[in-house]
Amino acid sequence: MVKRRPAAQTALGPMVIAAVERFLPKGNRVIDDELAMRFLPPGMRLTVRACRWPFLRNLMIAASDKRAPGIWASLLCRKRYADDQVTQALAAGIEQVVVLGAGLDTRAYRLVVPAGGRAYELDLPENVADKRARLREVFGGPPQGVTLIPVDFEHDDLTQVPTGTRASSPIPTSSTSAATPTRTSPSAAASTSAWAPPWPGWRDGSRWTSCSTGSTPWAPIRTTPWSSCPHRP
């Protein structure tokens, strides 16, 4: 078996957290991702379903935060922030959304396509292959309006995306990056940020959203205690 690159091993964790969140009362959820469970591999769904019991759910959260303090709340807040930004962009007339480091993210299918928009999801080839397999199981294939693009952020020139997969130039575009700056080298993250504005489809009215924090695009996301999550009721 070919060993997956470390950056390609980060797609499942955020979706597990999003799926577990669905077991909280609706009014207490930071995010409400109805597709998260369906995008997980069958074996992992069994683990997540066990979290319907608060005791086991709290054990999972505690184990996660022991390995990386604050990561559970940080990922939930990051997902909520990106959801809010994409929702606002679509309401403001943005018609295309580019998701960098998409992993198993469901934003294109929950928010963009239902609103009549188009989505372009970029990630490592192995992650794109996994995503296609999940989409075949859930939808029978990528829904119309979604294009998956394999790309290596460390080595590929993002201005040379394959013909036929570029966003249409007359259409205002929003780009969101929820993971790329934190799982690539500083130079790759910087080149990705520098690439965003002139990408085909960019013009006045387009938007760039990065969910990292700090003065540089590759600054690590600051972890916070669970109780400090700004979206937690």
Secondary structure, DSSP 8 states (H G I E B T S, - for coil): -----GGGG-SHHHHHHHHHHTTS-GGG-S---TTTGGGS-HHHHHHHHGGGSHHHHHHHHHHHHHHSTTHHHHHHHHHHHHHHHHHHHHHTT--EEEEET-TT--HIIIIIGGGT-EEEEEE-HHHHHHHHHHHHHHHSSS-TTEEEEE--TTTS-GGG--TT-S--TTS-EEEEESSHHHHS-HHHHHHHHHHTTTSTT--TT-EEEE---SSSTT-------GGG-TT--
